[in-house]
Amino acid sequence: MTLEKYSIGVGDRFGHQGAAQLQALQQADQRGVKIVPVWNKSFREHTIVGTQPADTRHAADGAVKECSWKHSYYVDADHIGLKNVDLFLDSSNFYTLDVADFIGKAAEEREIASFVKSMAKYTAEFPLSGVRTTTRVTEEDLAAIGKKYLFAVKEAGRIYRHIAEKKGAENFVAEVSTDEANEPQTPAQLFFILAALAEEGVRVQTIAPKFTGSFLKGIDYVGSVDQFATEFEEDLLVIAHAVKTFDLPKNLKLSVHSGSDKFSLYPVIRRAIGKHDAGLHLKTAGTTWLEELIGLAMSGPEGLRVAQEVYATAHARIDELCKPYETVINIDRSKLPDPQLVRRWGSEEYASALRHTQSDPRYNLHFRQLLHVGYKVAAEMGGEYLRMLEKYQEVVGQNVTENLFDRHINPLFLGSKQS
């Protein structure tokens, strides 16, 4: 199974927006750019919402049929490990092997020594043309890389081989994720991580490294855009060289996790992938749920009431809801509106506070982040929330489609500015 050049993670917390998401991709297809969807939902999200991996597959298959989607599509077992991967074997054909928790755990000394010996011949690859960040790599550097990353790579190998044994290596796409590590990977570290993955037999097709700066959930990038641009382009060069050197899959590409709404980065990403004729995987999963809330708020008094209730409950349970996401959100509680005030808002006020339009003075990124992690509240509403989605699907779906196409696909893949 070979992942296409451009792919986009279109997670859907409640499994109701598959067709709306596909309609955005069909608009891109009509303009000559093929982007394939990857429906991703993690074990954590299934646990919170009360769904099963089979539900994601069912929703994806249904959307594909409804829209007569003619290209490939994928269902991602998002951020899985050996403890929970078996739950996704029947329903998924894309696996995000999350090994960030294993970074820094020491491999055995003999394994590190073997790694250094096998990689020593590649130290001459640096300085790599176009990559200024890393100059010369010594055997001491290799040992440091091995101590930091080898155990994590071997864990990725264990997960990969387990899936391959159950499904067959040709029947799924493997992504390796190190984006939730504490520190960004240097170009040299990425090169030798890919080398070690090749030695482990992991046919990785997309890799999600950690970049400098903050990729917080549902809001724009926080950090130096120029520094990101340098890192991103150097990583593209490293991947291209590693593919040739280690006989990795030719379609291996960068993945940007928590990539939704990173509007300031889209122009530099677009320039870099165009310059190097490179592929891209972008994850936009969590913001679909926010677009549902905006759509409900805009649908009229009934939908607005539900959206207001979600916020009021999330505000009251902020500690509980934020805890699983504390490393990827930054909420200033003093800037959250009082729930009683929000109950008096009209549709436009609620939607404007939540919609990610940075030029709008009513936009509140703290309000947006809290609601981003507040989907558990809607899940607990059960049938009430789902009935609202179904009743106002036309308004909600149009909002989802327009957001995905106009604000993400268009600027990133077609080159037009988002509003």
PLY file of the C-alpha trace (Angstrom):
ply
format ascii 1.0
element vertex 419
property float x
property float y
property float z
element edge 418
property int vertex1
property int vertex2
end_header
0.00 0.00 0.00
1.54 3.27 -1.15
0.42 6.57 0.35
-0.14 9.32 -2.19
1.97 12.48 -2.43
-0.50 14.69 -0.57
-2.61 13.45 2.33
-4.55 15.13 5.06
-5.67 13.88 8.44
-9.38 14.59 8.73
-10.36 13.24 12.09
-14.00 13.37 13.10
-14.73 13.01 16.81
-18.37 12.04 16.32
-18.28 10.44 12.86
-20.77 12.80 11.22
-18.61 15.01 8.96
-16.99 12.54 6.58
-19.00 13.66 3.56
-18.46 17.33 4.35
-14.71 16.73 4.56
-14.65 14.79 1.30
-16.48 17.59 -0.46
-13.57 19.89 0.36
-11.13 17.36 -1.10
-13.31 17.00 -4.17
-13.06 20.75 -4.72
-9.28 20.41 -4.68
-9.50 17.47 -7.07
-11.56 19.57 -9.47
-8.72 22.08 -9.46
-6.20 19.41 -10.34
-4.73 18.63 -6.90
-5.31 15.17 -5.46
-5.26 15.02 -1.67
-6.30 11.78 -0.03
-8.07 11.68 3.34
-6.77 9.89 6.41
-9.46 9.59 9.06
-7.59 9.51 12.33
-8.88 8.88 15.81
-6.67 7.86 18.68
-7.26 5.31 21.40
-7.60 8.22 23.84
-10.30 9.84 21.72
-12.22 6.58 21.33
-12.08 6.15 25.10
-13.35 9.66 25.79
-16.13 9.59 23.19
-17.12 5.99 23.84
-16.57 4.72 20.30
-14.65 1.81 18.78
-12.13 1.78 15.92
-14.74 0.00 13.78
-16.97 3.07 14.10
-14.35 5.22 12.36
-14.06 2.70 9.53
-17.84 2.55 9.17
-18.13 6.34 9.02
-15.30 6.63 6.47
-16.74 3.92 4.23
-20.15 5.57 4.41
-18.80 8.99 3.45
-16.83 7.55 0.53
-19.95 5.84 -0.78
-22.15 8.90 -0.28
-19.73 11.19 -2.12
-18.65 8.66 -4.78
-15.04 9.36 -3.81
-12.85 7.84 -6.52
-9.41 7.94 -4.91
-7.76 6.09 -2.05
-8.63 6.76 1.55
-7.22 5.60 4.86
-8.25 5.01 8.44
-5.48 5.79 10.92
-4.82 4.05 14.20
-3.56 7.30 15.62
-0.75 7.37 18.20
-0.83 3.67 18.99
1.59 1.32 20.73
1.85 -2.37 21.43
-0.64 -2.07 24.30
-3.56 -1.06 22.09
-2.67 -1.71 18.46
-4.63 -4.97 18.28
-7.87 -3.04 18.72
-7.21 -1.34 15.37
-6.04 -4.27 13.25
-9.36 -4.99 11.58
-10.41 -1.40 10.91
-7.22 0.52 10.08
-4.83 0.60 7.14
-2.68 3.49 8.42
-0.76 3.30 11.71
0.87 6.20 13.52
3.59 4.56 15.60
4.03 6.94 18.51
7.38 6.37 20.20
7.90 9.78 21.83
7.58 8.27 25.32
10.53 5.98 24.58
12.91 8.74 23.51
15.72 9.05 26.04
15.30 5.53 27.39
18.61 3.78 27.11
19.10 0.88 24.76
21.58 -1.80 25.79
25.23 -0.81 25.48
25.90 -3.57 22.97
23.03 -2.27 20.82
24.39 1.25 20.92
27.88 0.00 20.06
26.46 -1.96 17.14
24.52 1.12 15.98
27.65 3.29 16.07
29.66 0.68 14.16
27.03 0.22 11.46
26.46 3.97 11.04
30.05 5.16 11.19
30.42 5.01 7.43
27.62 7.54 7.05
29.26 10.25 9.16
30.87 11.47 5.94
27.38 12.33 4.65
27.55 15.55 6.69
27.75 18.37 5.93
24.89 17.50 3.58
24.39 19.90 0.69
21.85 22.55 1.64
21.79 21.56 5.31
23.62 24.18 7.34
22.37 23.22 10.81
24.52 20.09 11.09
28.12 20.29 9.95
30.28 17.32 10.96
29.09 14.13 12.70
31.56 12.13 14.79
31.30 8.67 16.34
30.70 10.42 19.66
27.71 12.15 18.07
26.46 8.79 16.83
26.69 7.35 20.32
24.68 10.28 21.68
22.04 9.80 18.98
21.91 6.10 19.75
21.49 6.70 23.48
18.66 9.13 22.88
16.72 7.55 20.01
17.69 3.91 19.47
15.36 2.45 22.10
12.44 4.41 20.59
13.32 3.23 17.08
13.45 -0.38 18.24
10.02 0.07 19.83
8.73 1.34 16.47
10.21 -1.79 14.93
8.41 -4.01 17.39
5.07 -2.34 16.71
5.62 -2.39 12.94
6.54 -6.07 12.82
3.54 -6.96 14.98
1.19 -5.21 12.53
2.99 -6.69 9.53
2.68 -10.18 10.97
-1.05 -9.75 11.44
-1.95 -7.82 8.28
0.94 -8.27 5.84
3.50 -5.54 5.24
1.90 -4.48 1.95
-1.50 -3.85 3.47
-0.90 -0.75 5.57
0.90 2.58 5.72
3.32 3.22 8.58
3.99 6.62 10.05
6.51 7.19 12.82
5.83 10.05 15.21
8.40 11.77 17.41
6.61 15.13 17.41
5.64 14.93 21.09
9.27 14.66 22.20
10.65 17.31 24.52
13.21 18.63 22.04
13.22 19.03 18.25
15.32 16.63 16.22
18.30 18.05 14.35
18.80 17.14 10.69
21.56 14.69 11.66
19.37 13.07 14.30
16.55 12.69 11.77
18.93 11.16 9.23
20.17 8.53 11.66
16.69 7.88 13.05
15.68 7.03 9.48
18.82 4.89 9.13
17.91 2.98 12.28
14.30 2.54 11.11
15.65 1.06 7.87
17.81 -1.36 9.87
14.73 -2.35 11.87
12.91 -3.11 8.62
10.30 -0.38 9.17
8.98 0.68 5.76
8.05 4.12 6.99
6.13 6.27 4.51
5.70 9.39 6.59
7.56 10.73 9.61
6.42 13.40 12.05
9.45 15.03 13.70
9.43 17.57 16.47
9.98 21.11 15.18
11.05 24.17 17.13
8.17 26.26 18.42
4.77 25.33 19.81
2.13 23.39 17.88
-0.78 24.00 20.20
-4.16 22.46 19.51
-6.39 24.40 17.14
-4.49 27.71 17.09
-1.69 29.20 15.03
1.97 28.31 15.36
3.85 29.98 18.22
7.49 30.57 17.38
9.84 31.84 14.70
8.42 31.18 11.24
11.85 31.74 9.71
13.41 29.10 11.96
10.61 26.66 11.14
11.12 27.33 7.43
14.81 26.43 7.75
14.08 23.27 9.75
11.32 22.13 7.42
13.40 22.57 4.26
16.44 20.89 5.79
14.30 17.96 6.88
13.03 17.62 3.30
16.63 17.43 2.09
17.54 14.89 4.77
14.58 12.67 3.88
15.40 12.77 0.16
18.99 11.77 0.91
18.00 9.08 3.41
15.61 7.51 0.89
18.48 7.02 -1.55
21.04 6.01 1.06
18.97 3.49 3.00
16.55 2.28 0.33
13.55 3.62 2.19
10.17 3.98 0.42
10.45 6.54 -2.36
7.25 8.26 -1.24
8.54 8.92 2.30
7.42 12.40 3.32
7.18 14.81 6.21
4.11 14.86 8.42
3.08 17.95 10.35
1.09 16.95 13.41
-1.28 19.39 15.10
-1.02 21.07 11.71
-4.53 22.45 11.66
-4.78 26.23 11.74
-1.02 26.77 11.53
-1.84 29.52 9.07
1.46 31.38 9.42
3.33 28.23 8.34
1.26 27.33 5.30
3.05 29.72 2.88
6.52 28.48 3.85
5.43 24.83 3.73
3.88 25.35 0.31
7.03 27.03 -1.03
9.27 24.28 0.31
7.27 21.32 -1.01
6.95 23.08 -4.36
10.67 23.85 -4.54
11.64 20.25 -3.77
8.67 18.51 -5.39
8.00 16.87 -2.04
4.91 15.31 -0.54
3.17 16.29 2.67
0.89 14.83 5.31
-0.99 17.38 7.40
-3.13 16.51 10.40
-6.17 18.74 10.94
-8.22 16.32 12.98
-9.40 18.10 16.10
-10.72 21.27 14.52
-13.61 19.48 12.78
-15.33 19.32 16.15
-14.89 23.08 16.61
-16.44 23.70 13.21
-19.41 21.61 14.32
-19.87 23.91 17.31
-19.65 27.00 15.09
-22.19 25.49 12.72
-24.57 24.68 15.57
-24.22 28.18 16.98
-25.06 29.63 13.56
-28.03 27.30 13.00
-30.36 29.13 15.36
-31.46 29.29 19.02
-31.60 25.53 19.58
-28.10 24.82 18.27
-26.73 27.91 19.98
-28.11 26.70 23.32
-26.22 23.40 22.95
-23.01 25.23 22.05
-23.40 27.50 25.06
-24.02 24.54 27.33
-20.88 22.80 26.09
-18.81 25.85 27.01
-20.43 26.30 30.43
-19.75 22.68 31.35
-16.22 22.75 29.94
-15.47 25.89 31.93
-16.65 24.20 35.12
-14.52 21.10 34.41
-11.47 22.83 32.98
-8.87 20.98 35.07
-10.23 17.56 34.13
-10.53 18.34 30.43
-7.15 20.01 30.09
-5.09 17.39 31.91
-4.73 14.91 28.98
-3.67 17.78 26.72
-1.60 19.91 29.09
1.52 19.77 26.90
-0.27 21.00 23.77
-2.51 23.80 25.06
-1.77 27.15 26.68
-4.92 28.66 28.15
-4.89 31.94 30.07
-7.87 31.39 32.33
-8.19 35.09 33.07
-9.07 35.62 29.40
-11.86 33.06 29.29
-15.32 34.67 29.10
-17.70 34.06 31.98
-20.19 31.28 31.11
-23.09 33.51 32.12
-21.93 36.11 29.61
-21.64 33.43 26.92
-25.22 32.37 27.64
-26.30 35.87 26.61
-24.33 35.83 23.37
-26.06 35.62 20.05
-25.02 33.26 17.27
-22.59 35.68 15.68
-20.87 36.51 18.98
-20.30 32.84 19.81
-19.13 31.94 16.32
-16.81 34.94 16.10
-15.16 34.13 19.44
-14.55 30.55 18.33
-13.80 30.92 14.61
-10.08 31.20 13.94
-10.04 34.57 12.22
-7.15 36.39 13.79
-8.12 39.73 12.27
-11.46 39.62 14.10
-11.14 41.38 17.49
-13.83 39.06 18.88
-11.71 35.94 18.29
-10.55 34.39 21.59
-7.82 31.77 21.32
-8.27 30.73 24.96
-11.99 30.13 24.43
-11.09 28.13 21.32
-8.51 25.96 23.09
-10.83 25.10 25.96
-13.57 24.04 23.58
-11.01 22.08 21.55
-10.38 19.80 24.51
-14.01 19.94 25.64
-15.42 17.38 23.23
-15.91 15.01 26.15
-18.79 17.26 27.25
-20.56 16.79 23.92
-19.89 13.06 24.07
-21.60 12.92 27.45
-24.63 14.68 25.98
-25.00 11.54 23.91
-28.09 11.49 21.74
-28.91 15.16 22.33
-25.70 16.35 20.69
-25.87 13.84 17.85
-29.49 14.77 17.13
-28.45 18.40 16.82
-25.74 17.42 14.33
-28.25 15.51 12.27
-30.96 18.15 12.48
-28.63 20.96 11.40
-26.28 18.94 9.23
-26.71 21.24 6.23
-25.44 24.28 8.13
-22.81 22.34 10.07
-21.55 20.45 7.02
-21.23 23.58 4.91
-19.18 25.15 7.69
-16.90 22.10 7.88
-16.40 22.02 4.10
-15.70 25.72 3.76
-13.28 25.77 6.65
-11.28 22.80 5.38
-11.11 24.01 1.79
-10.88 27.78 2.16
-8.64 28.01 5.19
-6.46 24.91 4.90
-6.41 23.25 1.49
-6.49 26.43 -0.57
-3.52 28.24 1.02
-1.47 25.10 1.57
-1.99 23.13 -1.62
-3.37 25.64 -4.11
-1.52 28.76 -3.05
-4.39 31.13 -2.20
-4.49 33.11 1.01
-6.97 32.20 3.72
-9.33 34.85 4.98
0 1
1 2
2 3
3 4
4 5
5 6
6 7
7 8
8 9
9 10
10 11
11 12
12 13
13 14
14 15
15 16
16 17
17 18
18 19
19 20
20 21
21 22
22 23
23 24
24 25
25 26
26 27
27 28
28 29
29 30
30 31
31 32
32 33
33 34
34 35
35 36
36 37
37 38
38 39
39 40
40 41
41 42
42 43
43 44
44 45
45 46
46 47
47 48
48 49
49 50
50 51
51 52
52 53
53 54
54 55
55 56
56 57
57 58
58 59
59 60
60 61
61 62
62 63
63 64
64 65
65 66
66 67
67 68
68 69
69 70
70 71
71 72
72 73
73 74
74 75
75 76
76 77
77 78
78 79
79 80
80 81
81 82
82 83
83 84
84 85
85 86
86 87
87 88
88 89
89 90
90 91
91 92
92 93
93 94
94 95
95 96
96 97
97 98
98 99
99 100
100 101
101 102
102 103
103 104
104 105
105 106
106 107
107 108
108 109
109 110
110 111
111 112
112 113
113 114
114 115
115 116
116 117
117 118
118 119
119 120
120 121
121 122
122 123
123 124
124 125
125 126
126 127
127 128
128 129
129 130
130 131
131 132
132 133
133 134
134 135
135 136
136 137
137 138
138 139
139 140
140 141
141 142
142 143
143 144
144 145
145 146
146 147
147 148
148 149
149 150
150 151
151 152
152 153
153 154
154 155
155 156
156 157
157 158
158 159
159 160
160 161
161 162
162 163
163 164
164 165
165 166
166 167
167 168
168 169
169 170
170 171
171 172
172 173
173 174
174 175
175 176
176 177
177 178
178 179
179 180
180 181
181 182
182 183
183 184
184 185
185 186
186 187
187 188
188 189
189 190
190 191
191 192
192 193
193 194
194 195
195 196
196 197
197 198
198 199
199 200
200 201
201 202
202 203
203 204
204 205
205 206
206 207
207 208
208 209
209 210
210 211
211 212
212 213
213 214
214 215
215 216
216 217
217 218
218 219
219 220
220 221
221 222
222 223
223 224
224 225
225 226
226 227
227 228
228 229
229 230
230 231
231 232
232 233
233 234
234 235
235 236
236 237
237 238
238 239
239 240
240 241
241 242
242 243
243 244
244 245
245 246
246 247
247 248
248 249
249 250
250 251
251 252
252 253
253 254
254 255
255 256
256 257
257 258
258 259
259 260
260 261
261 262
262 263
263 264
264 265
265 266
266 267
267 268
268 269
269 270
270 271
271 272
272 273
273 274
274 275
275 276
276 277
277 278
278 279
279 280
280 281
281 282
282 283
283 284
284 285
285 286
286 287
287 288
288 289
289 290
290 291
291 292
292 293
293 294
294 295
295 296
296 297
297 298
298 299
299 300
300 301
301 302
302 303
303 304
304 305
305 306
306 307
307 308
308 309
309 310
310 311
311 312
312 313
313 314
314 315
315 316
316 317
317 318
318 319
319 320
320 321
321 322
322 323
323 324
324 325
325 326
326 327
327 328
328 329
329 330
330 331
331 332
332 333
333 334
334 335
335 336
336 337
337 338
338 339
339 340
340 341
341 342
342 343
343 344
344 345
345 346
346 347
347 348
348 349
349 350
350 351
351 352
352 353
353 354
354 355
355 356
356 357
357 358
358 359
359 360
360 361
361 362
362 363
363 364
364 365
365 366
366 367
367 368
368 369
369 370
370 371
371 372
372 373
373 374
374 375
375 376
376 377
377 378
378 379
379 380
380 381
381 382
382 383
383 384
384 385
385 386
386 387
387 388
388 389
389 390
390 391
391 392
392 393
393 394
394 395
395 396
396 397
397 398
398 399
399 400
400 401
401 402
402 403
403 404
404 405
405 406
406 407
407 408
408 409
409 410
410 411
411 412
412 413
413 414
414 415
415 416
416 417
417 418
